[in-house]
Amino acid sequence: MISLGGVIGQGLFLSAGGPAGALIAYSIIGFIVFWVAYSLGEMATYIPVSGSFTIFCRRFVDDSFGAMIGYNYWACWAIIVAAELVALPLVMQFWTDKVPDYAWSLIWLVAIFLLNLFGARSYGEAEYWFSLIKVLTIIIFIIVGALISGGVIADEVYGFKFWANGGAFPHGALGVVNSLVLASFSMQGTEIIGITAGECSNPIKQVPRAIKNVVWRIVIFYLCSIFIMGQIIPWNDEHNLNRASKDVTVSPFTLVFEKGRLASVAHIMNVVILITVLSCANSGLYVATRTMTALAHEGIAWHKLGYINRRGVPIWALICTAAVSVITFITSLIPGKALYSVLTSLSGVAGFVTWAGICLAHYRFRKAFKIQGRDLSILPMRAPLHPFGDLFDMVACIVISIITGYSYFVPADAVGLVGNYAGLILCAIGWAITKWWTKSKMVPLAEIDLDTGVSDQIGKQQEQDPTTLGPWHRRIWKRAVAIFT
């Protein structure tokens, strides 16, 4: 359930752009995420280690590249935590604007810090229920939204009326490009499945099952939700999130229920959005903390950050990560819309760097397998159509990272430029400094280590997937249960 709902970000609940443009943007990012999930899944089932892809990038590419990817991933999630805390006051303003934004940020930061302070058990228990609520909410939203769009609920029939007269692409291709970063921000976290492979009781069985369900999750939870939003909410609604809007306190999910004259349900929906934002912040703090701990254990971060107390909590890494969220307190001085835009852009672009790094590591992993004369049949799962997925994702991530900020050059917009390019510049500088400091070189394909950490289940007979057994109607039911649980 956590792997299903834990990565449904508040970017999905909090805003959507033009209907067709947003749908295309989410489809493109979904296609990228699909290949990333399979590439990482192939490596993580063969070598199930905690903190997997940072180690894979160091082992299959070079040490400095792996260090850069690791720090980038930590920064990505630390920024996401900050972005969630910026979003929390926006959600709370649905009910009251009497409390200062920084107070809400501080209150919720303390709450998620305490959840993580009590260890993986409290995190997992809270996240399970958070995820269950999110999944059920989206399913209900899609059903109710379809009824509202068709006029079954309330008197107005929406259909595709907001798509007419240029409403489908109100900003043309630029609108699609601008939606890409927010879409990537919403889908951050799919790679968590690979990170936790080392902690699974049977990664060869469990990880492939989770990976294969990714495509269904993308279609059901993201594309269907964006499609419903685009039918009922006009692209120029003043509540849509952008730095020119007057009001960003209402989620598209809440607006859809209000359009259906279900105002009381809108309050419940806002509670769910609050839970969603807290869930994302909770997951982000947990993942960033564990990533920093892994970096310390690998000797590429301060050794104190690798300390784990008797509760199993990396306390210093937790404090270090939480400190980054202090940036949210400046929302009392800088308009929340602008700060939110910068933070989501930074984390979205950082996600592209991570995804490209995973695909490069997988590409060289497969090349090394071939060069060293190994049989691909021993891999527990294989990414389809290799090397298309890796090459497509690497090119797409690089291109999207570069083009998403072009509209901020003329006229010059400091907020947009910082949000879209600061992360890329810092990654390049970090990689260059690390490479100069360590004198590391790309590992030759013939020398890549494909043996250390290999699963002891490789070569053993695995139980057949129960979703492939029985009559067709039972297989469909079992498959549905596997997707939603």
Disulfide bonds with the S-S distance in Angstrom:
none
